[in-house]
Amino acid sequence: IKLLLMSGVKNKKLEERFLSIQYKKEIGKELHLDNPVTYTEKLQWLKLHDRKSIYTTFVDKYRAKVWLEDNYGIANIIPTISVYNNADAINIDMLPTSFAIKCNHDSGSVFLCFDRENERKYIPIRAQKSNPIVTTGLLLVQILTSHRSSISTLPYW
């Protein structure tokens, strides 16, 4: 089923079946698409029935930042230092002392580096570890710190 969907085949019943299998595997419960009740069921229903083209922009961290800058101004966006296709392309010597590496293709993989020199040997390893096969991009962004607090503002984008 997954291979058919990845090949571009558009079939609602096939998509529903795939989501049901994945839902059961990940959540451990049957998926109710006819009358979704839980938040996760409603998200699965939306995947099938709410397909606005702008969503593909929003799930791409880099393209979402560009869209936000265009629509709301650069002052509201945490600055991007660089974008790379893979960890091997990162020139560690050109990086600021502190930064965050975020993978463009997933949610949750982030590597926070507060001292480039002390963490130099880990930077490529941690960046690559997120998903060494998918090379859709690594974003390096600033970590914003406050002069009043040692707590950093973590980048969401």
Rosetta blueprint (number, residue, H / E / L):
1 I L
2 K H
3 L H
4 L H
5 L H
6 M H
7 S L
8 G L
9 V L
10 K L
11 N L
12 K H
13 K H
14 L H
15 E H
16 E H
17 R H
18 F H
19 L H
20 S H
21 I H
22 Q H
23 Y H
24 K H
25 K H
26 E H
27 I H
28 G L
29 K L
30 E L
31 L L
32 H L
33 L L
34 D L
35 N L
36 P L
37 V L
38 T L
39 Y H
40 T H
41 E H
42 K H
43 L H
44 Q H
45 W H
46 L H
47 K H
48 L H
49 H H
50 D L
51 R L
52 K L
53 S L
54 I H
55 Y H
56 T H
57 T H
58 F H
59 V L
60 D L
61 K H
62 Y H
63 R H
64 A H
65 K H
66 V H
67 W H
68 L H
69 E H
70 D H
71 N H
72 Y H
73 G L
74 I H
75 A H
76 N H
77 I L
78 I L
79 P L
80 T E
81 I E
82 S E
83 V E
84 Y E
85 N L
86 N L
87 A H
88 D H
89 A H
90 I L
91 N L
92 I H
93 D H
94 M H
95 L L
96 P L
97 T L
98 S L
99 F E
100 A E
101 I E
102 K E
103 C E
104 N L
105 H L
106 D L
107 S L
108 G L
109 S L
110 V E
111 F E
112 L E
113 C E
114 F L
115 D L
116 R H
117 E H
118 N H
119 E H
120 R L
121 K L
122 Y L
123 I H
124 P H
125 I H
126 R H
127 A H
128 Q H
129 K H
130 S L
131 N L
132 P L
133 I L
134 V L
135 T L
136 T L
137 G L
138 L E
139 L E
140 L E
141 V E
142 Q L
143 I L
144 L E
145 T E
146 S L
147 H L
148 R L
149 S L
150 S L
151 I L
152 S E
153 T E
154 L L
155 P L
156 Y L
157 W L
